[in-house]
């Protein structure tokens, strides 16, 4: 088999169809546009994804990262993609071989901008800095202060400009560490947090005054990993807890609140409401019940929108299902992260499929009432994470656009869809046709101009 081409006859789901990697790096434009790009939209949308350079990887999580950018300006669009040239670029490492090298990141999960830096992220290693042109600049350790992993889901506080994040490690304690960087990008706090088990803590929550950790029972077993058995699996008996801690200088003091065992890859948002913390999440009944390779498998592992209300005085959590539509990859407006946001934007999942399958719908939820508006992008469409872009000077929270990458499997065509957020189930404002397919990936960001 050619090392540049996956053997699709025997390839696992994460190397098949539009999950399979692409190998060329392009600069292309101006691009074909259906409809009209709003002229106020000026800036760059970037999406990260797993894209093993050899065409092979032992798990979806392990593929070398590739960034895909669509640059919008004056109603026109251009496309650029680049590998993130970490140690994975040369060697296509597997998850175990890169575990003990903090710089050996695939940098394949998400990308953020903070303090003038663009950081490509994955949750078991250091972030990697890239330029606005997507050229790799190197591992970023905050001037030597960050010694371990950084989550792929940090939060930039819209009020203080601080970057709040955590890191987890699986092979030795402390299994969890909390970090805070100031608005200038200086790491000013690193606080070990004591948790009983090495768990895969993919995401978390922030509010105006607190952070909330999710200690959920996808647990790592080093001995199993050394034997070649699944290193991570859902273990209900480990229990599930939410940990509430003050954001600044809390000394590692965490209050833990028991919840029903479940798994959450991604929360929607969290905020403070008097003496309570309200969190909306995409809750799964479980994840990886059969081991690490069984990332997804039908109804029980598809997220649904739930609401958790932590009563800080009573020490309890009220758990409520909001809707039954299978969904994940949620976002709110970036300027409302950690504050009460009315609108949440989510992608759909096919909960009848045997492996992770992105759906044809995007959802807009009224998080107050639970009402859902759904946009159907077509029979052959599979939609990526929706990202909200506010209109400059807009007065309403949803005055702006929602962008997402759409792949049409019937035409094998990828495009950037631009929806008017206030006419969510109406026709797209524009669809930017990309010069070749973009493999299904993880998370993206609007970088602005």
Secondary structure, DSSP 8 states (H G I E B T S, - for coil): --TTS--TTT--GGGSGGGS------EEES--EEE---TT--EEEEEEEE--TTS--SSGGGS-EEEEEEEEETTEEEEEEEE--SHHHHH---TTTTTT-TT-----SEEEEETTEEEEE-TTS-EEEE-TT--EEEEE-TTTT--S---S--EE-TTT--EEEEEE-SSSS--EEEEEE-TTS-EEEEEEE--SS-B-----EE-SSEEEEEE-SEEE-HHHHHHTS-SEEE-GGG-EEEEEEESSS-TT--EEEEE-S-EEEEEEEEEEETTEEEEEEEEES-S-TT-TT----SGGGS-EEEEEEEETTTTEEEEEE---S-EEEEE--GGGTTS--SEEEEEEE-TTSSS--EEEEEEEEETTT--EEEEE--TTEEE---EEEE-TT--STT-EEEEEEEEETTTTEEEEEEEEGGGTTS--SEEEE-SS-----S-EEE---
